[in-house]
Amino acid sequence: MSAGGEGVLDLAVVGAGPAGLAAAAAAGERGLVTAVFDESPVAGGRLLGQLHPVPGGWWVGRAEAARLVAAVEDRPTVSLRLGAGVYAAAREEGGFRLHASVSPTPVRARSLLVATGATELPVPLPGWNLPGVITAGAAQTLANVWGVEVGRRSFVVGLSPLAFAVALELSAAGVPPAAIAPPAPGPALAHLGPPAAQWREALRLARLGPVWARPGAALLASPALRRALLPRLPRSGLPLLGSRLRLNVAVEAVVGRESAEGVRLRRLDGDGRPVGPAWHEAADAVLLAGGLRPVPDLLRALGARMATVEELGGEVPVVDPDGATTVPGLYAAGNALGVEGAAVAMAQGRRAALAVAARLGRADGRAQAEARAAVERARADAPFAFHAGVAEGHRRIAALWQEGGGGDGRAV
């Protein structure tokens, strides 16, 4: 059966990001009848908004997405179904039944790969619903994909890796953010952790910054020294990525009448407590950078065993070394397994596709071993980890798989 014909698919892939596209290309290499579904009209997922420097130039996510799409379209047994949201899925004898927005009848597949990626964590400040307030990921897409200027004076709220990525990209585009600062602590922001936890996250990434900044970061990593030194930093912050990093200033709210006009700020002491009077600073765009968490909803709905692992960004499925879940024929790859970079996601997608091919007699143990090793290499070569201890997080998942436990969603 061809990819566009009627019948049962060998593999259905939900998500046309780096993991899903890489999986489809690998499945096509092995002749598997495969379809990739994505609710977006454009393939590539988060690749489309990514742009970062590499030795000798820039790594452009759009170019990588185009390469993957070309590899998928080159395989006659693979179809790419965009603008096709999968709104229901169920297990049935011999595989899975999916309902997609572009298919008048259910789609059936022997195996299912969920590559639904990650979503941004909210930063619910007062005024965050004003026009001109967008997420860091949206800013990346506007600037890097569509060439839209997000603001002449933008303010980044959050100390996640996304905050520094968008600051770097906007600086390269000639519109650097005015500042990067954490949100003020409060009950609505408990999921981001207290300022001290956010500071640790920022300091963990200091090795990516200029050499002159690294000794200072090492000093601030000590809680005692941080309490002494942080209040003494200038309120205007320190230069970083063309912007100003303001560790001892917190954003309390976005201010404006019909759109964002600025932010309300307050100083933080060395323990992360707001002190002193508040003041306003002008900003015509506020970029919320709370970080990322996996999107495993479809896996959970299909009965896969889940566990909450903070080192991986939140709730993830318990999987074997190939990304197979506890539900026969159901696999996961990419950020649905834990928030990591595009190279790891692509390697995980290929690994899962080869595991499906092996079930059908289209791949051998050597190919699977090489695919597993490629995931580990991609992880080791990643310029930074989105979450500290990601390797330990995957070891916890492996231990749960070996033990056959971890099915109640509790943190491990």
BAZADO-749791 format. One record per residue: x negated, y, z of N, C-alpha, C in turn; residue in three letters. Coordinates in steps of 0.001 Angstrom, whole numbers, padded with zeros to 6 digits, always signed. Each point is the difference from the previous one (the first is absolute). Example, Ala and Ser with C-alpha at 12.3 -4.5 7.8 and 13.67 -1.06 7.14 Angstrom:
# BAZADO-749791
-013190-005690+007800+000890+001190+000000-000900+001200+000000Ala;+000350+001050-000720-000820+001190+000060+000770+001090+000730Ser;
# end
This chain:
# BAZADO-749791
-000835-001193+000000+000835+001193+000000-000869+001241+000000Met;+000329+001000-000803-000737+001255-000004+000428+000854+001176Ser;-000773+001068+000246+000299+000845+001150+001353+000673-000123Ala;+000448+000253-001202+001268+000687-000150+001178-000924-000173Gly;-000186-001331+000001+001074-000935-000244+000775-000337+001245Gly;+001047-000831-000184+000820-000435+001119-000624-001243+000627Glu;+000293-000222+001264-000518-001174+000665-000627+000355+001323Gly;-000761-000924+000551-000622+000191+001305-001435+000460-000191Val;-000347+001093+000664-001373+000503-000035-000904-000905+000828Leu;-001254-000070-000403-000992-000627+000879-000287+000902+001197Asp;-000027+001307-000261-000352+000955+001052+000741+001309-000223Leu;+000658+000473+001034+000552+001353+000020-000853+000831+000952Ala;-000336+001201-000427-000820+000910+000802+000832+001243+000292Val;+000116+000359+001264+000710+001215+000385-001044+001042+000391Val;-000130+001015-000839-000983+001057+000237-001009+000069-001115Gly;-000044+001138-000701-000942+000174-001113-001119+000953+000384Ala;-000503-000159+001224-001190+000720+000423-001237-000817-000323Gly;-001133+000321+000602-001236-000717-000328+000075-001496+000253Pro;+000625-000420+001112+000086-001426+000306+000912-000718-000978Ala;+001186+000556-000239+000945-000648-000894-000483-000084-001433Gly;-000610+001065-000496-000501-000017-001378-001160-000972-000150Leu;-000915-000007+000973-001132-000932-000072+000496-001444+000058Ala;+001022-000259+000816+000561-001348+000083+000616-000406-001334Ala;+000756+000902-000615+000652-000317-001267-001014-000278-001094Ala;-001079+000794-000031-001037-000233-001015-000651-001368+000204Ala;-000290-000346+001253-000622-001299+000288+000955-001144-000320Ala;+001296+000177+000320+000985-001033-000322+000107-000181-001506Ala;-000042+001104-000731+000049-000087-001452-001185-000714-000593Gly;-001162+000182+000618-001199-000715-000472+000213-001510+000053Glu;+000780-000445+000976+000242-001432+000189+001285-000469-000695Arg;+000609+000889-000777+001187-000372-000751+001272-000086+000804Gly;+000037+000580+001202+001206-000052+000817+001030+000999-000523Leu;+001234-000432-000105+001085+000890-000403+000328+000883+001202Val;-000254+001285-000164-000028+000929+001129+000759+001268-000346Thr;+000675+000576+000962+000619+001317-000148-000348+000845+001215Ala;-000307+001261-000251-000334+000954+001059+001126+001024+000079Val;+000541+000210+001188+001099+000945+000217-000491+001161+000863Phe;+000393+001211-000389-000317+001164+000819+001079+001046-000218Asp;+000436+000633+001082+001053+000997-000107-000468+001276-000687Glu;-001306+000238-000047-000526+001195-000652+000015-000163-001517Ser;+000191+001079-000744-000077-000093-001465-001423-000071-000523Pro;-000980+000182+000890-001413-000008-000400-000736-001015+000861Val;-000786-000871-000626-000780-000997+000741-001253+000637+000594Ala;-000463-000574+001098-001245+000458+000609+000082+000214+001484Gly;+001209+000274+000526+000128+000207+001431-000882+001128+000499Gly;-000640-000211+001142-000825+001050+000604-001273+000287-000801Arg;-000337-000887-000920-001149+000283-000856+000154+001326-000727Leu;+001224+000329-000373+000227+001163-000855-000446+001302+000648Leu;+000060+000076+001319-000375+001239+000660-001400+000021+000564Gly;-000770-001069-000207-001307-000111+000651-001128+000555-000881Gln;-000898+000706+000662-001147+000606-000674-001072+000217+001054Leu;-001176-000584-000191-001057+000241+000979-001365-000132-000658His;-001007+000662+000578-001327-000021-000619-000683-001344+000171Pro;-000748-000375-001011-000864-001179+000033-001340+000437-000578Val;-001063-000766+000222-001293+000387-000576+000104+000209-001511Pro;-000357+001178-000421+000012+000300-001431+001302+000549-000535Gly;+000990+000242+000863+001251+000541-000513+001161-000182+000946Gly;+001186-000217-000569+001218-000146+000780+000700-001301-000363Trp;+000581-000657+001010+000846-001167-000228+001414+000516-000159Trp;+000607-000285-001146+001311+000539-000342+001030-001128+000031Val;+000932+000063+000932+000985-001052+000149+000864-000195-001234Gly;+000340+001094-000690+000827-000122-001206-000684-000861-001050Arg;-001307+000150-000138-000740-000788-000990+000012-001477+000392Ala;-000137-000281+001290+000026-001387+000460+001387-000605-000219Glu;+001048+000790+000254+001358-000476-000246+000212-000305-001474Ala;-000498+000863-000871+000151-000223-001442-000716-001277-000430Ala;-001168-000264+000590-000728-001222-000328+000791-001237+000406Arg;+000593+000040+001179+000780-001137+000480+001260-000207-000846Leu;+000672+001093-000352+001193-000121-000833-000355-000599-001354Val;-001119+000444-000575-000431-000562-001286-000284-001486+000120Ala;-000593-000421+001124-000284-001432+000200+001284-000798+000113Ala;+001018+000581+000641+001294-000680+000121+000686-000094-001352Val;+000016+001104-000734+000688+000027-001290-000685-000873-001035Glu;-001265-000341+000245-000744-000858-000933+000357-001476+000171Asp;+000774-000334+001042+000351-001398+000276+001424-000285-000471Arg;+000183-000854-000999+001335-000212-000575+000998-000637+000947Pro;-000458-000631+001068+000936-000643+000929+000391+000909+001161Thr;-000432+001257-000049+000261+000926+001100+000848+001167-000494Val;+001011+000355+000782+000799+001188-000313-000058+000969+001168Ser;+000006+001285-000333-000059+001073+000989+001356+000707-000025Leu;+000734-000093+001098+001354+000541+000055+000033+001180+000962Arg;-000124+001194-000572-000063+001224+000800+001384+000618+000129Leu;+000152+000842+001012+001318+000532+000306+000948-001096+000445Gly;-000561-001060+000535+000763-001191+000368-000189-000290+001480Ala;+000810+000602+000819-000084-000256+001431+000604-001343+000363Gly;-000712-000792+000783+000532-001263+000501+000793+000315+001262Val;+001317-000135-000082+000841+000402+001117+000510-001180+000820Tyr;-000261-001221-000440+000378-001183+000785-000854-001172-000448Ala;-000293-000877+000933-000771-001205-000309+000396-001084+000993Ala;-000025-001232-000475+000372-001123+000865-000783-001234-000417Ala;-000195-000884+000972-000606-001295-000297+001071-000932-000534Arg;-000375-000857-000920+000901-001022-000515-000817-001228-000361Glu;+000661-001076-000291-000714-001224-000326-000914+000225-001203Glu;-001249-000317+000184-000958+000141-001088-000621+001369-000131Gly;+000318+000952+000895-000628+001309-000114+000812+001129+000584Gly;+000198+001060-000804+000597+001239+000500+000958+000576-001044Phe;+000969+000744+000503+000945+000716-000853-000096+001479+000341Arg;-000229+000826-001028-000149+001440+000203+001059+000740-000797Leu;+000458+001105+000569+000925+000894-000692-000724+001331-000202His;-000155+000393-001253-000703+001232-000343+000946+000941-000732Ala;-000262+001279+000106+000924+001000-000530+000123-000022-001518Ser;-000934-000615-000715+000073-000020-001467+000465-001347-000528Val;+000276-000943+000870+000379-001344-000438+001465-000270+000333Ser;+000870-000223-001013+001408-000281+000279+000214-001333+000706Pro;-000963-000903-000119+000098-001305+000654-001198-000178+000927Thr;+000107-000876+001004-001134-000224+000907-001231-000517-000750Pro;-001163+000355+000523-001276-000500-000519-000453-001125+000914Val;-000402-001108-000575-000449-001138+000805-001486-000244-000243Arg;-000697-000349+001071-001439-000216-000084-000413-001110+000947Ala;-000960-000801-000443-000510-001074+000857-000818+000571+001160Arg;-000745+001071-000268-000815+000643+001037+000257+001495-000036Ser;-000184+000634+001143+000240+001442+000136-001175+000636+000721Leu;-000541+001055-000597-001080+000769+000622+000533+001376+000370Leu;-000082+000348+001269+000436+001303+000484-001230+000895+000144Val;-000017+001042-000822-001110+000959+000019+000596+001398+000109Ala;+000757+000202+001068+000775+001225+000167-000783+001143+000625Thr;-001273-000216+000285-000874+001096+000391+000256+000561+001383Gly;-000218+001314+000112+000097+000692+001285+000819+001264-000169Ala;+000474+000505+001104+000718+001268-000003-000649+000933+001010Thr;+000244+001288-000163-000629+000971+000891+000739+000083+001330Glu;-000760+000176+001049+000581+000191+001326+000538+001422+000115Leu;+001167+000176+000580+000576+001344+000084-000701+000871+001031Pro;+000048+001297-000228-000509+000991+000958+001156+000968+000250Val;+000962-000402+000843+001238+000773+000156-000148+001230+000882Pro;-000641+001025-000529-000115+001269+000703+001273+000817-000182Leu;+000293+000894+000907+001073+000960-000267-000290+000764-001296Pro;+000997+000075-000866-000171+000700-001273-000541-000859-001119Gly;-000145-001320+000231-000613-000842-001039+000937-000239-001185Trp;+001261+000392+000122+000931-000152-001108+000088+001236-000888Asn;-000834+000984+000232-000010+001200-000839-000635-000297-001350Leu;+000485+000628-001085-000716-000085-001277-001437+000499+000170Pro;-000914-000707-000626-001419+000337+000151-000721-000911+000961Gly;+000751-000871+000697-000603-001001+000887+000087-001341-000709Val;-001136-000622-000267-000031-001286-000699-001038-000898+000661Ile;+000036-001271-000323-001002-000916+000534-001315+000149-000772Thr;-001068-000476+000615-001304+000049-000666+000007-000829-001277Ala;+000679-001157+000031+000072-000831-001199+000723+000690-001130Gly;+001084+000720+000312+000707+000765-001027-000896+001086-000572Ala;-000791+000633+000858-000916+001033-000478-001046-000591-000946Ala;-000494-001200+000333-000954-000659-000888+000608-000248-001372Gln;+001236-000503-000029+000645-000288-001272+000254+001280-000789Thr;+000494+001031+000663+000250+001259-000693-001281+000561-000612Leu;-001082-000019+000783-001242+000607-000476-000725-000875-001021Ala;-000127-001301+000294-000850-000862-000817+000707-000589-001214Asn;+001318-000180+000093+000738-000595-001118+000638+001067-000875Val;+000676+000960+000651+000766+000965-000768-000675+001356-000122Trp;-001115+000207+000679-000707+001276-000109+000761+001164+000601Gly;+000817-000281+001024+000804+001041+000636-000749+000547+001211Val;-000104+001303+000081-000642+000630+001148+000947-000039+001187Glu;-000416-000649+001082+000919-000173+001132+000092+001241+000869Val;-000905+000934-000145+000063+001227+000781-001317+000749-000093Gly;+000075+001304+000132-001229+000808+000018-000653-000016+001376Arg;+000812-000159+001034-000539-000101+001368+000746-001128+000699Arg;-000561-001184-000073+000632-001169+000599-000636-000322+001343Ser;+000745-000727+000812-000455-000397+001332+000266-001484+000141Phe;-001034-000803+000286+000138-001446+000144+000196-000321+001479Val;+001074-000746+000311+000313-000364+001384-000228-001497+000167Val;-001009-000354+000781-000329-001404+000226-001485-000232-000171Gly;-000513-001028+000670-001425-000329-000070-000218-001405-000552Leu;+000937-000483-000798-000129-001325-000612-000935+000067-001201Ser;-000433-001156-000527-000795+000015-001234+000688+000739-001140Pro;+001332-000062-000060+000723+000730-001045-000239+001505+000090Leu;-000115+000512+001221-000218+001434+000168-001300+000431-000665Ala;-001045-000785+000208-001295+000377-000561-000055-000265-001502Phe;+000718-001033-000453+000040-000276-001436+000673+001140-000751Ala;+001142+000464+000494+000709+001057-000713-000774+001316+000089Val;-000689+000244+001105-000812+001211+000108-001122-000010-001037Ala;-000657-001156-000153-001076-000120-000981+000528+000225-001412Leu;+001150-000610-000311+000533+000087-001360+000477+001408-000326Glu;+000648+000673+000948+000449+001360-000252-001181+000962-000090Leu;-001040-000263+000776-001199+000826-000109-000635-000145-001381Ser;-000027-001248-000516-000548-000230-001337+000827+000700-001069Ala;+001310+000147+000270+000886+000670-000958-000055+001522+000127Ala;-000776+000510+000951-000156+001434+000154+000999+000662+000928Gly;+000802-000795+000720+000974+000554+000954-000153-000710+001344Val;-001138+000178+000665-000231-000718+001255+001012+000405+001066Pro;+000413-000956+000844+000893+000372+001113-000672+000987+000932Pro;+000812+000840+000612-000547+000955+000954-000560-000704+001220Ala;+000630-001120+000389-000445-000679+001214+000569-001409+000055Ala;-000640-000825+000833+000477-001329+000364+000074-000015+001521Ile;+001165-000320+000543+000158+000014+001452+001002-001080+000402Ala;-000085-000493+001243+000963-001008+000461+001337+000639+000330Pro;+001072-000802+000036+001266+000519+000512-000037+000068+001517Pro;+000813+000871+000558+000090+000077+001455+000613-001273+000552Ala;-000448-000475+001155+000568-001231+000566+001455+000193+000364Pro;+000771-001097-000056+001415+000045+000359+000639-001348-000214Gly;+001180-000231+000558+000662-001311-000112+000228-000441-001436Pro;+000331+000921-000899+000283-000369-001387-001249-000427-000749Ala;-001164+000269+000573-001261-000314-000672-000783-001075+000743Leu;+000671-000738+000874-000692-001022+000787-000618-001069-000893Ala;+000599-000255-001179-000527-001040-000889-001358+000364-000567His;-000371+001279+000041-001326+000416-000476-001057-000070+001094Leu;+000413-000193+001230-000934-000043+001112-000281+001394+000534Gly;-000554+000109+001185-000338+001304+000572-001142+000650-000768Pro;-000226+001303+000208-001107+000670-000707-001338-000712+000153Pro;-000277-000585+001181-001282-000690+000179-000150-001148-000987Ala;+001094-000737-000261-000056-001095-000975-000200+000548-001402Ala;+000636+001122-000307-000172+000601-001323-001420+000540-000175Gln;-000552+000555+001072-001388+000450-000078-000941-001170-000304Trp;+000222-001137+000677-000848-001167-000244+000082-000426-001466Arg;+001200+000067-000565+000171-000365-001399-000808+000929-000904Glu;+000070+001306+000295-000739+000965-000817-001508-000188+000153Ala;-000442-000241+001227-001430-000164+000233-000528-001286-000621Leu;+000871-001018-000099-000409-001251-000652-000355+000228-001465Arg;+000629+001003-000611-000244+000292-001412-001114+001022-000202Leu;-000648+000417+001097-000994+001070-000110-001171-000382-000889Ala;-000294-001308-000108-001138-000403-000828+000229+000308-001477Arg;+001260+000279-000369+000280+000371-001383-000206+001492-000235Leu;-000166+000748+001071-000165+001435-000125-001460+000391-000183Gly;-000287+001305+000046-001372+000468-000174-000916-000489+001118Pro;-001271-000150-000318-000956-000530+000969-000061+000858+001256Val;+000109+001324-000178-000132+000885+001163+001108-000234+001019Trp;+001170-000533-000438+001133-000164+000909-000089-001264+000837Ala;-000832-000938-000395+000030-001310+000643-000511+000012+001445Arg;-001055+000746+000330-000399+000035+001425+001091+000561+000901Pro;+000710+001028-000484+001084+000568+000788+001118-000995+000215Gly;+000281-000783-001024+001038-001025+000131-000395-001038+001034Ala;-001274-000355+000019-000465-000978+000979+000156+000545+001418Ala;-000254+001287+000182+000174+000594+001324+001460-000007+000418Leu;+000900+000364-000937+001415+000068+000325+000623-001369+000218Leu;-000703-001058-000437+000529-001352+000219-000006-000373+001473Ala;-000841+000630+000787-000032-000236+001449+001127+000791+000656Ser;+000922-000658+000715+001116+000734+000621-000466+001134+000904Pro;-001041-000248+000788-000460+001038+000922-000536+001212-000755Ala;-000835-000257-001014-000531+001112-000781+001095+000686-000806Leu;+000980-000784-000463+001085+000603-000768+000782+000985+000861Arg;+000267-000386+001244+000724+000911+000887-000768+001304+000196Arg;-001330-000099+000038-000812+001191+000230-000178+000837-001264Ala;-000179-000681-001144-000360+000719-001222+001186+000475-000820Leu;+001087-000786-000028+001102+000323-000898+000588+001384+000252Leu;+000249+000378+001259+000555+001345+000211-000926+001118-000453Pro;-001287-000311-000135-000974+001031-000379-000174+000129-001521Arg;+000606-000904-000748-000066+000139-001456+000782+001229-000438Leu;-000406+000651-001082+000751+001181-000444+001430-000362-000393Pro;+000914+000892+000290+001392-000245-000328+000193-000142-001507Arg;-000850+000630-000776+000096-000059-001465-000447-001338-000556Ser;-000622-000856+000832-000407-001318-000438-001370-000042-000645Gly;-000338-001170-000527-001294-000240-000624+000194-000272-001485Leu;-000930+000465-000846+000165-000240-001441-000114-001481-000329Pro;+000932-000505-000822-000006-001406-000395+000820-000155-001275Leu;-000605-000601-001032+000683-000329-001253+000642+001225-000643Leu;-000634+001152+000167+000537+001231-000556+001079+000628+000847Gly;+000354-000659+001108+001051+000480+000887-000612+000296+001359Ser;+000842+000120+001017-000456+000206+001376+000640-001065+000881Arg;-000820-000777+000678+000484-001028+000915+000161+000621+001378Leu;+001239+000013+000505+000313+000687+001257+000475-001039+001015Arg;-000943-000609+000676+000313-001084+000926+000673+000487+001271Leu;-000269+001240+000401+000550+000482+001275+001170+000956-000202Asn;+000652-000115-001141+001200+000778-000298+001062-000974-000494Val;+001220+000124+000487+001071-000908-000402+001129+000777-000666Ala;+000653-000650-000951+001151+000590-000693+001261-000392+000762Val;+000714+000989+000528+001228-000255+000756+001239-000020-000886Glu;-000001+000778-001079+001193+000094-000834-000355+000660-001323Ala;+000852-000254-000987-000036+000740-001261+001000+001139+000131Val;-000386+001184-000400+000885+001150+000137+000351+000542-001379Val;+001175+000574-000094+000477+000566-001256+001508+000054+000006Gly;+000562+000802-000896+001454+000110-000085+000546-000900-001097Arg;-000321+000282-001242+000510-000810-001106-001033-000990-000509Glu;-001249+000182+000372-001069-000930-000361-001128+000183+000995Ser;-001001-000865-000088-001132+000098+000924-000757+001305-000225Ala;-000189+000732+001093-000750+001256-000067-001249-000041+000871Glu;-000070-001023+000868-001164-000077+000864+000164-001106+001023Gly;-000916-000030+000942+000027-000995+001070-000183+000697+001341Val;+000582-000592+001037-000205+000485+001363-001037-000886+000655Arg;-001037+000629+000561-001154-000720+000523-000185+000273+001490Leu;-000718-000933+000645-000375+000183+001395-001324-000719+000240Arg;-000818+000551+000882-001275-000625+000322+000227-001296+000778Arg;-000963-000932-000125-000021-001224+000783-001219+000014+000906Leu;+000173-000496+001203-001170-000138+000866-000713-001313-000317Asp;-001030-000333+000759-000801-001177-000292+000705-001316+000188Gly;+001174+000027+000637+000811-001206+000170+001172-000060-000967Asp;+000086+000992-000886+001067+000006-000989+001290+000625+000475Gly;-000052+000795+001067+001211+000655+000506+000091+001418-000552Arg;+001172+000401-000481+000163+001376-000484-000201+001003+001129Pro;-000744+001063-000276-000271+001031+001005+000101+001371-000656Val;+000323+000994+000807+000002+001366-000483+001189+000327-000877Gly;+000050+001230-000494+001138+000447-000823-000085-000563-001413Pro;+001151-000090-000647+000072-000440-001394-000162+001202-000926Ala;-000381-000268-001238-000097+001046-001026+000372-000599-001353Trp;+000261+000872-000955+000385-000422-001339-001116+000298-000996His;-000140-000881-000993-000889+000252-001132+000750-000300-001283Glu;-000306+000758-001043+000718-000129-001266-000396-001273-000735Ala;+000984-000612-000660-000236-001161-000874+001217-000126-000914Ala;-000240-000191-001295+001136-000181-000914+000246-001466-000326Asp;-000831-000897+000518+000203-001442-000147-000562-000679+001242Ala;+000750-000934+000560-000445-000758+001170+000012-001469-000387Val;-001154-000654+000114-000176-001383-000444-000100-000899+001223Leu;+000939-000903+000141+000069-000867+001170-000759-001290-000267Leu;-001017-000276+000816-000891-001143-000226-000016-000894+001231Ala;+001085-000742+000192+000086-000868+001168-000702-001330-000167Gly;-000420-000337-001216-000626-001290-000251+000964-000936-000715Gly;-000338-001278-000047+000766-000992-000751+000338-001202+000879Leu;+001109-000647-000329+000342-001283+000623+000479-000947-001088Arg;-000193-001305+000167+000460-000964-000996+001527+000031-000147Pro;+000461-000448-001175+001439-000156-000252+000272-001493-000223Val;+000285-000745+001068+000201-001447-000111+001467-000420+000034Pro;+000934+000943-000226+001423-000255+000228+000517-001216-000765Asp;-000378-000130-001269+000499-001113-000802-000517-001329+000538Leu;-001229-000025+000455-000570-001212+000572+000752-000415+001261Leu;+000294+000990+000841+000742-000293+001231+001401-000506-000326Arg;+000656+000631-000991+001360-000387-000358+000064-001429-000536Ala;-001080-000446-000637-000033-001350-000558-000431-001048+001026Leu;-000251+000427+001229-000299-000951+001065-001458-000259+000261Gly;-000898+000801-000577-001425-000192+000262-000322+000333+001448Ala;-000908-000739+000570-000446+000241+001377-000807+001301+000031Arg;+000298+000859+000953-000610+001326+000070-000735+000190+001326Met;-000927+000946+000000-000699+000384+001223-000395+001465-000116Ala;-000063+000679+001108-000426+001400+000012-001471+000062+000378Thr;-000803+000498-000920-001451+000094+000190-000403+001440-000279Val;-000317+000756+001041-000276+001421-000161-001195+000254-000917Glu;-000983-000900+000029-001177+000185-000860+000352-000060-001483Glu;+001156-000560-000326+000447-000094-001392+001084+001023-000314Leu;+000376+000789+000982+000952+001075-000246+001397-000250+000498Gly;+000276-001181+000568+001346-000264+000495+000427-001428-000243Gly;+001269-000185-000355+000539-001335-000202-000428-000567-001344Glu;-000535-001217+000015-000482-000673-001206+000385-001476+000073Val;+000001-000698-001138+000317-001426+000040-001194-000832+000453Pro;+000289-001117+000600-001028-000990+000311-000225-000809-001275Val;-001240-000020-000492-000284-000638-001292-001216-000912+000100Val;-000115-000875-000995-001166-000874-000092-001114+000720-000759Asp;-001149-000627-000243-001107+000693-000664+000284+000464-001423Pro;+001121-000424-000605+000348+000442-001346+001125+001028-000015Asp;+000509+000362+001159+001123+000929+000048+001346-000674-000018Gly;+000050-001331+000177+001274-000718+000066+000618+000193+001377Ala;+001286+000312+000042+000706+000172+001263+000487-001357+000506Thr;+000711+000028+001097+000552-001232+000563+001211-000499-000783Thr;+000490+000767-000961+001094-000423-000878-000615-000596-001264Val;+000249-001258-000323-000616-000615-001183+000291+000804-001272Pro;-001067+000295-000736+000133+000724-001254+000015+001506+000129Gly;-000022+000524+001218+000041+001447+000229-001383+000493+000398Leu;-000507+000981-000751-001352+000524+000207+000057+001516+000242Tyr;-001089+000511+000548-000130+001444+000209-001395+000436-000403Ala;-000120+001239-000455-001299+000553-000382+000056+001509+000135Ala;-001170+000620+000071-000081+001450+000081+000338+000521+001382Gly;+000484+001239+000038+000227+000640+001287+001122-000616+000806Asn;+000812-000868-000600+000980-000741+000788-000684-000941+000985Ala;-001282-000321-000248-000793-000826+000915-000793+000833+001003Leu;+000020+001308-000151-000821+000872+000830-000584+001096-000871Gly;-000074+001210+000543-000391+001156-000810-001500-000025-000267Val;-000349-000149-001282-001390+000030-000439-000064+000715-001350Glu;-001164+000009-000618-000183+000714-001247+000474-000781-001210Gly;-000029+000688-001159+000501-000590-001237-000809-001215-000432Ala;-001310+000019+000209-000831-001128-000430+000370-001274+000754Ala;+000262+000137+001308+000422-001161+000785+001366-000477-000475Val;+000910+000926-000252+001342-000368-000453-000054-000774-001311Ala;-000819+000453-000941-000098-000692-001288-000568-001404+000180Met;-001010-000126+000853-000577-001323+000249+001019-000923+000666Ala;+000803+000539+000912+001033-000810+000648+001078-000433-000999Gln;+000350+000885-000922+000986-000358-001011-000479-001139-000881Gly;-001251+000076-000434-000558-001071-000821-000072-001307+000788Arg;-000374+000093+001272-000098-001186+000851+001352-000708+000095Arg;+001070+000765+000218+001324-000601+000119+000446-000632-001308Ala;-000259+000685-001120+000404-000544-001301-000700-001323-000289Ala;-001261-000100+000349-000726-001247-000231+000501-001107+000923Leu;+000464+000364+001187+000591-001008+000883+001292-000546-000606Ala;+000816+000896-000594+001216-000447-000685-000370-000887-001183Val;-001007+000410-000761-000438-000800-001147-000473-001382+000441Ala;-000678-000065+001140-000482-001295+000500+001169-000916+000341Ala;+001073+000555+000555+001187-000809+000316+000587-000636-001268Arg;-000174+000696-001128+000551-000477-001265-001047-000733-000840Leu;-001166-000257+000592-001044-000717-000719-000726+000830-001025Gly;+000021+001338+000135-000645+000882-000976-001277+000652+000533Arg;-000426-000376+001207-001244+000536+000564-000570-001049+000931Ala;-001312+000017+000154-000647-001000+000850-000529+000643+001277Asp;-000546-000825+000868-000498+000470+001283-001122+001002-000126Gly;-000818-000163-001037-001113+000940-000169+000512+001406-000291Arg;+000998+000121-000859+000560+001312-000323+000600+000643+001243Ala;+000681-000811+000814+000579+000537+001230-001075+000461+000976Gln;-001059-000770+000132-001092+000377+000900-000648+001300-000447Ala;-000180+000157-001312-000583+001235-000525+000915+001189+000271Glu;+001308-000215-000124+000945+001082+000252-000001+000406+001472Ala;-000082-000963+000903-000080+000322+001426-001269+000791+000307Arg;-001116-000430-000584-001270+000695+000231+000054+001425-000539Ala;+000714+000205-001112+000102+001335-000584+000735+000958+000943Ala;+000980-000507+000735+000694+000850+000971-000964+000444+001091Val;-000788-000923+000505-000953+000347+001061-001051+000980-000499Glu;-000459-000167-001242-000980+000948-000550+000606+001386-000137Arg;+001221+000064-000496+000648+001302-000160+000165+000692+001348Ala;+000340-000774+001015+000150+000578+001344-001351+000493+000533Arg;-001043-000787-000199-001328+000397+000490-000532+001220-000737Ala;+000356+000151-001281-000509+001107-000809+000840+001257+000102Asp;+001130-000054+000703+000878+001167+000092-000734+001156+000674Ala;+000136+001224-000526-000716+001137+000591+000416+000297+001427Pro;+001249-000305+000370+000446+000163+001380+001251-000844+000203Phe;+000319-000254+001247+001205-000759+000344+001090+000965+000429Ala;+001235-000223-000470+001107+000861+000391+000303-000120+001487Phe;-000263-001165+000558+000196-000216+001432-001253-000660+000562His;-000386+000394+001191-001155-000622+000633+000307-001455+000304Ala;-000982-000862-000204+000162-001402+000364+000832-000816-000960Gly;+000038+000404-001295+000837-000723-000950-000428-001468-000138Val;-001298-000258+000023-000462-001388-000101+000485-000825+001187Ala;-000026+000591+001190+000506-000690+001183+001498-000254-000137Glu;+000728+000942-000584+001420-000187-000219+000291-001202-000878Gly;-000776-000165-001054+000199-001151-000878-000407-001299+000701His;-000986+000063+000882-000359-001199+000773+001151-000403+000923Arg;+000714+000980+000550+001146-000320+000849+001099-000677-000813Arg;+000225+000489-001186+001008-000625-000858-000425-001431-000342Ile;-001265-000198-000305-000486-001350-000311+000186-000931+001189Ala;-000258+000509+001204+000178-000833+001198+001468-000361+000199Ala;+000893+000951-000251+001426-000300+000109+000418-001060-000999Leu;-000537+000071-001203+000329-001012-001005-000459-001389+000468Trp;-001201-000038+000524-000531-001291+000480+000824-000536+001161Gln;+000459+000887+000866+000759-000427+001171+001458-000296-000330Glu;+000469+000526-001149+001401-000155-000341+000912+000862+000839Gly;-000527+001085+000575+000813+000859+000868+000104+001396-000561Gly;+000464+000915+000857+000056+001412-000365+001240+000402-000755Gly;+001115-000717+000147+001170+000269-000809+001014+000941+000604Gly;-000315+000668+001079+001021+000827+000652-000256+001488-000182Asp;-000985+000359-000810-000267+001410-000262-000752+000710+001089Gly;-000407-000694+001057-000709+000653+001102-001412+000383-000429Arg;-000533+001037+000667-001387+000383-000248-000930-001113+000442Ala;-001070-000184-000771-000978-001043+000339-001394+000595-000050Val;
# end
